[in-house]
Amino acid sequence: MTDILNELGCLAGASRFRRISEKLQQDGDKIYSDANIQFKASWFSVYYVLAKSNSPQTILEISRQIDFSHITVKNILRELHRNELVRIKPNPGDKRSKLVELTKKGKALQTKLEPLWLSFSNTLKDLFSIGHPDMLNILNRLDWEINAKPINERIHQPKGEFVKIIDYKPSLKKYFYELAGPWLLGVLDGKLEDDDKFTLNNPDKAYLEHGGFLFYAKYNSDIVGCVALKRLDEDTFEFAKLFINPNFRKLGIATRLIERCISRCMENDATELWLQTTMSMPQAHKLYYKLGFSDKEAPPQMDVLERTEKIMCRTL
């Protein structure tokens, strides 16, 4: 039978997401049923919030934590209440809302559910990896983009007015020095380290020939950012020479370039992504922390630059 969603391409995006979601929920229900546990996959997010809360929650608080609509949370709570898994009581601080918490039966159920959740999580990780090793982050980015600018607004946006991250090709070689060179010369008072002199002028030889990668940010027809992904060994990478044209900052380009580095590392079964930085870049440090990096000591396979004052790592 012909699958009409394949014919529709991107136009069927929402329909395909819904179909995948429904299949996952149906399979989840079967897992609970096979384990003789009276629970539904559609209850998970709301139940999980309550299970991890130290105090009763309002419907609004639950909605905000999982970004579900008020009516969706209310309907799920109605089913949980019908199965005696939650208690709904008046809110003394606000007569217009109710407080919700797990019942004794609901709390007891958690000990049976958690082993299943672990198995389900591991299975989903393997399944998502078939689509892409970094699928969860891809979905997170898509979710963030839609929230930041809804489709009904994007449809009126001129075609091409968005940031695109592309891989290295010979015609882009010159932009590596044009973008990162002046910035580094300013940071180093016009005196580049030997490593910088070579990598800025020969990014293909410095990174690609040793198993690394180069990425560029393209906005309309302009190359506005770059980053190098340096291979340290079989399992680890380091990103370097991240730079964005000052005229195109605040568009999330640095985040997009780092996320591409993370994705490429995961595609190559890497276990760690490292970086070197200086203490003069506090805003960049905030971004690194936000993206999951933490302070670490340099690994033995890293060539630490003279200017480096801070080293960070993200476990993949």
N, C-alpha and C positions, 0 to 999 in steps of 0.2 A: 504493500500500500504506500502511495506517495505521501511523504510528510510535507504538508504545505508550508510549515514553518521554515523549512530549508529554502523554499522558493522565495520567501519574503525577506530573507537575510536579516539585516539590522532592524528592519521594521517590526520583526517579531521578537525583539529583545525582551520586552516585558513578559510576553507570553512564554518564552522559553525559560526565563527565570522562574515564573510561576509553575511551569511544568516540572522543573527540577526540584523546586521546593516541595511540591505536592508528593513527588516520588520519595524524597528523603523523609517526609513526615509519615508516609504510608509504611515505608520500610522500618522507620523508628517504632511505629505502633506495633509492628510484627515482632520486633525485638523485645519490647515490653511484654507482649502477649506470650511469646515463647518462654519468657522467664517467669510467667504467672504473676506479673505485677500489673495492677490496675492503674495505668498511667498512659497519657497521650503525649506524643511528641510536640504537639501544638501548645502544651502547657509549660514546656521546659523553661523558657526565658523568664516567665512570671514567677514560676515556682522557684527557680534558681535565685532570683533576687531576694525572695522571702527567706529562702534557706540560708543565705549568706548575710542577712540583716540581723543586727543585734537588737533591733527595736521594731515595733509595728510600723508599716509603711502606708502612706496614702496612695490612692490610685494614681494621682498626679506624679508622685515621687517614683512609683514603679514605671510609669510611662516614660519619664525623662531618662531613667537609667538604661532602658532598652530601646528608646526611640520608637515605641509602638503608639498607635493612636489610643486615646482615652477609651473609646468604645471597644477596641480590640481587647485591651486589658480588662475592662469591665466584664466582657463576655467570657474570657478565660477564667476570671475569678468566680463567676457564677457557676461554671462547671466544677471548679476546684471545691467550692463551697458545697455543691450538691453531693460531692464525693467525700465530704467531711475532712478535707485536707487543709482548709483554711478557716479562720474565724474572722468574721467581719463585725466590727463594733463601732459605736459612735466615737467621734473625735472630740474630746472635751475642749480642744483649742480652736475648733472650727466646725460649727454645726452643719456646714454645707458639705463636708467631706466625711469619709469613713476611714477607720484604721484597719489594716489587714495584717494578719500574722498566721503562721502555721499552727495547726492544732497539734496535739500530742501524736495523733495518728500521722499527720503530715510530716512531723519531725522524724518519727520512727521510719517512715518510708525512705528517707534520705539515705540511710545506711545501705539499703538494698539498691538504690538507684546509682550511687556513685561508682561502684565497680562497672556497671553497664555503661555509664557515661565515659569512663576511661577507655573501654574497648571500642565504643562507638567513635570516640575522638580519634583514636589511632587508625581506625578503618577509614574515616573521613579524610584524614591526612593523606593516606595512600591514594584514596580516590581523587582528591583535589590535585595531587601531584601529577596525575595523568594529564590533567588540563594544563597545569604549569606548577613547578615547584614552589612558586611564590603566590599561589592562587589566593590565599587569605589576604595578603597585603594588596593584591590587585582588586579584590572585592572591597576592601576598606577604602582604597583610593577612589573607586567608582562611587561608593556610598558618600564619601566626603565631597566629591565633585558635584554630585546631584544636589546635595544639601546646600553647598555654597552657591550654586547657580542652577536652578531647576531647568528642566528641558523646555518648558514653555517660554523661558527667557532666552535660552541658547538658540532656539529655532530662528530668532530674529538677528542672531549674531552673524556678521559677514563671514562667509566661508574663508577659512584660512587664518582667522584671528585666534589662534591658540598656540600653545607651546607644544612642540613635538621633539622628542628625544630620538636622535638617530646615531647609528654606528659610524665609525671612521670610514672614510673613503679618501683616496689620494687627493682629490680636489679640496678637501677640508684641512689638509695638513697645515697650511699657513696660518689658519685661525688659532691654532694652539698657542703659537707665540704671540700673535696679535692680541689675544685676549689675556692670557696669563702673564706674558712677559712684562708689560709695563707695570702691572700690579706688583709682581715680585721685585722688580727693580726699585720700586718705591719702598717696599717693605725692607729691603736690604740695602738701602741708601746707594743704589746703583752698582752694588757688588754682588754678582750672582755666585753661588757655590758651584763647584765643578759639575755636580750632579744636575743642577738647574740648567747650566749652559747646554749640556748634551740633550737632556730630555725636552726642553722647550723647542729646540731646533730639529730634533730627530725623534718625535714622539712615536712614530711607527717602529723604529729600531729599539727604542728604550722600553716600550711596553708590549707591542704586538708580537715582536719576534721572541719574546720570553713568556708567551702564554697569557698576556694581559689584554686589556681592551681600552678603547677610547670612545667617549660619547660626547656628542655635541647637542646643544639646545638650539632649536630653530624656531623663530617667531616670524610668521609670514615668510619672507624670503631672506631674513637676516639670521646669521649665526651669532647668537647672543650669550652663549655659555659653553663651558667645556669641563671635563673631568677625566682623569686617567685612572684606570683600575690596574694596579700593578700586582702581578703574581709573586707571592713570597715563597711559596712551596706548593706541594701537591694539594694541600687542603686549606690554604689561607691566602687572602688577598689584602691589599692596602689601597685605599683611594687617595689620590693626590692631585695637586694642581686644579682644585675646584675653583672656578672663577666665573662670575656673571657680569656682563656689561652693566655698569651703574645705571644706564638709562632704561634698563629692563628689569630692575630689581622689584621686589614686592609682587611678583607674579607667581611665586612658588617654584621658580626654576631650580634653585639649589636643592630643594626637596625632591623634585622630579629626577634630577641627575643622581642624587644619592640613592634614591629608590631603585633606579635602573641598575646601579652598582650592586645593590643588595639582591635584586632579581637575578642578575647575571651570575653572581656568586652561588646562589642556590641552584641555578641551572647546571652549574659545574660541580655540584656536591661539595662545595666548600663548607667549612665549619666555623670560620671566623673572618670578619672583615675589620681591618685596622685603619687607623689614621694618625697623622702627626699634626700638631697645631701649636700656636703660640698663645700666650696669655693675653695678647692684645686683641683677641677676637671673641669677646664674651657672648655676642649675639649668635655667632656660629656655634659656640658650645651649647647654647640653649637648644638649637636645632638638633645637634648631635644627640643630646640626652633624650629629646623628644622622639627621635627615631630609634632609640634603643641602645645607644652606645654608652659605655661606662668607662671610668678611668682605670687604666691598667699599666703595668710595667711593660716595657718593650720586649717583644719576643726575640729570641736569638737570631731568627732569620731576617729581622728588620734592620735596614741600614738607617740609623738615626741621624738626621741632619743636624748641623751645628746650631741652627736657630730653634730647633724643637724644644718646647717647654712643657708640652702636655701630650700624652699618648692615650688613645681611647680604642675600645674594641667593642664590636657587636657580635654576639654569638648567634649563629644561624641555625 
